Amino acid sequence: MTWMRWAPAMEQALYDPDRGFYRRPEGPAGHFRTSVHASPRFARAVARLLLEVDAALGRPEELALVDVGAGRGELLTGVLAALPGEVLARLRPYGVEIAGRPAGLPSTALWTDEPPRGVTGLVFANEWLDNVPLDAGEVDGDGVLRYVEVDTATGAVRPGAQVPAASADAAWAERWWPATEPGELVEFGGTRDAAWAGAVAGLERGLAVAVDYAHTAGRRPPFGTLTGFRDGREVAPVPDGSCDITAHVALDSVAVPGLHSLWTTQREALRALGVSGGRPPLALASIDPAGYLRALSGAGEGAELTDPGGLGGFGWLLQTVRMPVPESLEVLPGWQTLGA
């Protein structure tokens, strides 16, 4: 058995150059389905959001689209296909991913393993933060929060060898995920906070959006969320490189202080951007049967993207950097400026 804390075990299992899950040739789409894979309507909604960001920024000479955790470029490709030529002429698209550049990506797209700096536009991270490695801890019988270790071959877990949480993790837990009862589990979110802050720091002006499985204060899962995915199924989180390893994101702690910010659901965000699951009028079937079938298919895709019990229940964190709120998103309640 090889026992490790969860953060290094996840790092090795997901990103090891030789056997990491995210280095595999089939990519994430071979194992699980995101909103990007569910429907092209998701990419078109992001394209609409980018156009509104462009307008709010005064149509800058160069507009950036930064897709963080770009997978095999599916979202980037879909957004580019939905943009008008005038915007494409000014657009600088970036795919941020540790895997190699995928075949078929438009030549205008830059592929990098780090978020760019000094850009103006939209930073969009769809299901990225849940794969940023993190440690887990458990409260012992004396009320002390100690790290949990995992066996990298079997996924078995045990309390760390009497190793209490480091001061930074303990302070994060006290602020964002207080746990006092024996057996309570904490997934320390400091690494996600730092990762998101690094991505947002690259924005000179623009909008940053993080979309993910999420929870907020007062609704933390007492037994954690670490899990695995393989071949389209949820499986035990064995950190051996054979499956995705993921944990939900404490999205409230992630938000960068000092920015105008909103937490909402994918359902509400996409509906504001024009994605609906409403069925087309039946009368259309007699006037334009083919159009009715297309509209019906689109309604089904919209319903899946906005289903509150599925993809629609994902959390969206939106933060503006030196720009007003885009037009469609102004209708969403809850915008606030976070204290520094």
C-alpha positions in Angstrom: 0.0 0.0 0.0 1.1 3.6 -0.7 -0.5 6.1 1.6 -0.7 9.8 0.6 -2.7 12.8 1.5 -5.4 13.5 -1.1 -3.8 16.6 -2.7 -0.6 14.8 -3.9 -2.6 11.7 -4.7 -5.0 13.7 -6.9 -2.1 15.6 -8.6 -0.4 12.3 -9.5 -3.6 10.5 -10.6 -4.9 13.4 -12.8 -1.8 15.1 -14.1 1.2 12.8 -14.0 2.9 13.2 -17.4 3.1 9.4 -18.0 -0.2 8.0 -16.6 -2.4 10.9 -15.4 -6.0 10.7 -16.3 -6.1 14.1 -18.1 -3.1 13.0 -20.3 -5.1 10.1 -21.8 -5.8 10.4 -25.5 -9.6 10.1 -25.3 -9.8 13.1 -23.1 -12.5 13.8 -20.4 -15.3 13.4 -23.0 -14.5 9.7 -23.1 -15.6 9.3 -19.5 -18.1 12.0 -18.5 -20.5 14.4 -20.1 -20.3 18.1 -19.3 -22.7 20.9 -20.4 -20.4 21.5 -23.4 -21.0 17.9 -24.6 -24.7 17.9 -23.8 -25.7 20.6 -26.3 -24.2 23.2 -28.6 -26.6 25.6 -27.0 -24.2 25.9 -24.1 -21.4 27.2 -26.3 -23.8 29.5 -28.0 -24.9 30.9 -24.6 -21.2 31.5 -23.8 -20.8 33.2 -27.2 -23.7 35.5 -26.4 -22.1 36.3 -23.0 -18.8 37.1 -24.7 -20.6 39.5 -27.1 -22.2 41.3 -24.1 -18.8 41.5 -22.4 -17.4 43.0 -25.6 -20.2 45.6 -25.6 -19.8 46.4 -21.9 -16.0 46.9 -22.5 -16.6 49.3 -25.4 -15.5 46.8 -28.1 -11.8 46.8 -27.4 -9.2 46.5 -30.2 -8.3 43.0 -28.9 -10.9 40.9 -27.1 -9.8 37.7 -25.2 -11.7 34.5 -24.6 -9.8 32.4 -22.1 -11.2 28.8 -21.7 -9.6 27.5 -18.5 -9.6 23.7 -18.3 -10.3 23.6 -22.0 -10.2 19.8 -22.3 -9.9 19.0 -26.0 -11.1 22.5 -27.1 -14.8 21.6 -27.5 -16.1 24.8 -25.8 -13.6 27.0 -27.5 -14.5 25.6 -30.9 -18.2 25.9 -30.3 -18.0 29.5 -29.2 -15.8 30.5 -32.2 -18.3 29.0 -34.5 -21.1 31.1 -33.1 -19.4 34.5 -33.3 -19.8 37.1 -36.1 -16.8 37.9 -38.3 -16.3 41.4 -36.9 -15.7 40.0 -33.4 -13.6 37.1 -34.7 -11.3 39.6 -36.3 -10.6 41.2 -32.9 -10.7 38.0 -30.9 -7.7 36.4 -29.2 -8.8 32.9 -28.0 -6.9 30.9 -25.4 -7.2 27.3 -24.4 -5.7 26.7 -21.0 -5.0 23.0 -20.4 -2.1 20.7 -19.4 -2.8 18.2 -22.2 -1.4 18.8 -25.7 -3.1 20.9 -28.3 -6.0 19.0 -29.9 -6.2 18.4 -33.6 -8.7 20.5 -35.5 -8.5 23.6 -33.2 -8.7 26.8 -35.1 -5.3 28.2 -35.9 -6.1 31.5 -34.2 -6.4 29.8 -30.8 -3.4 29.9 -28.5 -2.9 26.8 -26.4 -1.1 27.2 -23.0 -0.8 25.5 -19.7 -1.1 28.8 -17.7 -3.8 31.5 -17.8 -2.6 34.5 -19.8 -1.8 37.8 -18.2 -3.0 41.3 -19.0 -5.9 40.4 -21.2 -9.3 42.1 -21.7 -12.4 40.0 -22.2 -14.0 36.8 -20.8 -12.3 34.1 -18.6 -14.6 31.1 -18.5 -13.8 28.0 -16.4 -16.3 25.2 -16.9 -15.8 22.2 -14.5 -12.2 23.1 -13.9 -11.9 23.9 -10.2 -13.4 20.6 -9.1 -10.3 18.9 -10.5 -7.8 21.2 -8.7 -6.2 18.9 -6.1 -7.1 19.4 -2.5 -6.5 17.8 0.9 -9.2 16.4 3.1 -9.3 16.3 6.9 -11.4 14.5 9.6 -12.2 15.5 13.1 -10.8 12.9 15.6 -12.2 11.8 18.9 -10.5 14.7 20.7 -12.0 17.3 18.3 -8.7 17.8 16.4 -8.9 18.2 12.6 -6.4 15.9 11.1 -5.5 15.1 7.5 -7.0 12.0 5.8 -4.7 9.7 3.7 -5.7 7.5 0.8 -4.1 4.4 -0.6 -3.3 5.1 -4.2 -3.8 1.5 -5.3 -7.2 0.7 -3.6 -8.7 4.1 -2.6 -9.0 3.0 1.0 -8.8 6.0 3.4 -7.5 6.4 6.9 -6.8 9.3 9.3 -3.4 10.7 8.8 -0.6 9.5 11.0 -1.5 11.8 13.8 -0.9 14.8 11.5 -3.1 17.8 12.5 -4.1 20.2 9.7 -1.6 22.8 8.9 -2.3 26.3 10.2 -3.4 27.6 6.7 -5.8 24.7 6.2 -7.1 24.9 9.8 -7.8 28.6 9.4 -9.5 28.0 6.1 -11.7 25.4 7.7 -12.5 27.6 10.7 -13.7 30.4 8.3 -15.4 28.4 5.5 -16.1 24.8 6.7 -16.2 24.6 10.5 -16.2 21.1 11.8 -16.2 20.0 15.4 -17.9 16.6 15.7 -15.9 13.4 15.5 -16.0 11.9 12.0 -16.9 15.1 10.3 -15.0 15.6 7.0 -13.6 18.8 5.5 -12.3 19.3 2.0 -9.8 22.1 2.3 -10.5 24.7 -0.5 -7.4 26.9 -0.2 -5.9 25.4 -3.4 -9.0 26.2 -5.4 -9.1 29.7 -4.0 -5.5 30.3 -5.1 -6.1 28.7 -8.5 -9.1 31.0 -9.2 -7.3 34.1 -7.9 -4.5 33.3 -10.3 -6.8 33.0 -13.3 -8.7 36.2 -12.4 -5.4 38.1 -11.9 -4.7 37.7 -15.6 -7.7 39.9 -16.4 -6.9 43.6 -17.0 -10.6 44.2 -17.6 -13.5 41.8 -18.1 -15.7 39.1 -16.6 -14.5 35.9 -14.9 -17.0 33.0 -14.7 -16.5 29.7 -12.8 -19.0 26.9 -13.3 -18.9 23.8 -11.2 -20.4 21.3 -8.8 -20.6 23.6 -5.8 -21.8 24.2 -2.2 -21.8 27.2 0.0 -21.6 28.0 3.8 -24.3 26.4 5.8 -24.8 23.6 3.2 -21.4 21.9 3.4 -21.7 18.1 2.9 -20.7 16.5 6.3 -19.1 13.5 4.7 -17.4 15.2 1.8 -17.8 14.9 -2.0 -14.7 13.2 -3.3 -15.6 10.8 -6.0 -14.5 9.3 -9.3 -15.8 8.9 -12.9 -14.9 6.3 -15.5 -16.6 5.4 -18.8 -19.7 7.5 -18.0 -20.3 6.1 -14.5 -19.6 7.3 -11.0 -17.0 5.1 -9.4 -15.0 4.9 -6.2 -12.2 7.6 -6.2 -9.2 5.4 -6.6 -6.2 7.7 -7.4 -4.4 5.4 -9.7 -4.8 7.3 -13.0 -7.7 5.1 -14.2 -10.5 7.5 -13.4 -11.3 11.2 -12.9 -11.0 12.3 -9.3 -13.2 15.3 -8.4 -14.6 17.1 -5.4 -17.3 19.8 -5.3 -16.2 23.4 -4.9 -16.8 25.7 -2.0 -17.7 28.4 -4.5 -18.3 31.2 -1.9 -14.7 30.9 -0.6 -13.3 30.9 -4.1 -14.6 34.5 -4.9 -11.8 37.0 -5.2 -12.4 39.9 -2.7 -12.9 43.4 -3.9 -14.8 42.5 -7.1 -18.4 42.9 -8.0 -19.7 39.3 -7.7 -22.7 37.0 -8.0 -23.4 33.4 -7.1 -26.2 31.8 -9.0 -27.2 28.5 -10.6 -26.6 27.4 -14.2 -30.4 27.3 -14.6 -30.8 31.0 -13.8 -27.7 32.1 -15.7 -28.5 30.2 -18.9 -32.1 31.4 -18.8 -30.9 35.0 -18.6 -28.7 34.2 -21.7 -31.7 32.9 -23.7 -31.5 29.1 -23.1 -35.0 27.7 -22.4 -36.5 24.3 -22.1 -39.9 25.4 -23.2 -41.6 23.4 -25.9 -42.4 25.1 -29.3 -46.0 25.8 -30.1 -47.8 22.7 -31.5 -49.2 24.9 -34.3 -45.6 25.1 -35.7 -45.8 21.3 -36.5 -48.4 21.8 -39.2 -46.8 25.0 -40.7 -43.2 23.8 -40.6 -42.8 20.2 -39.5 -39.0 20.2 -39.9 -38.7 23.4 -38.0 -40.9 22.0 -35.3 -38.7 19.0 -34.9 -35.6 21.1 -34.7 -37.2 23.4 -32.1 -38.4 20.4 -30.1 -34.9 18.9 -30.1 -33.5 22.3 -29.0 -36.1 22.5 -26.2 -35.0 19.1 -24.9 -31.3 20.2 -24.9 -32.3 23.4 -23.1 -34.3 21.5 -20.5 -31.2 19.2 -19.8 -28.9 22.2 -19.5 -31.3 24.0 -17.1 -32.6 21.0 -15.1 -32.3 22.1 -11.4 -31.7 18.4 -10.5 -28.9 18.0 -13.0 -26.7 20.4 -15.0 -29.0 23.3 -14.1 -28.1 22.9 -10.5 -24.4 23.7 -11.1 -23.1 26.8 -9.4 -22.0 29.9 -11.3 -19.6 32.4 -9.8 -19.4 35.6 -11.9 -17.0 38.4 -11.1 -16.5 41.6 -13.0 -13.0 43.3 -13.2 -13.2 47.1 -14.1 -16.3 46.7 -16.2 -20.1 47.0 -15.7 -22.3 43.9 -15.5 -23.2 42.5 -19.0 -26.8 43.4 -20.0 -28.4 39.9 -19.8 -27.0 39.3 -16.3 -28.2 42.6 -14.8 -31.6 40.9 -14.2 -30.0 38.3 -11.9 -30.4 39.3 -8.2 -27.7 39.1 -5.7 -24.8 41.1 -7.2 -22.6 42.5 -4.5 -19.1 44.0 -4.1 -17.1 41.7 -1.8 -15.0 43.3 0.9 -11.2 43.2 0.5 
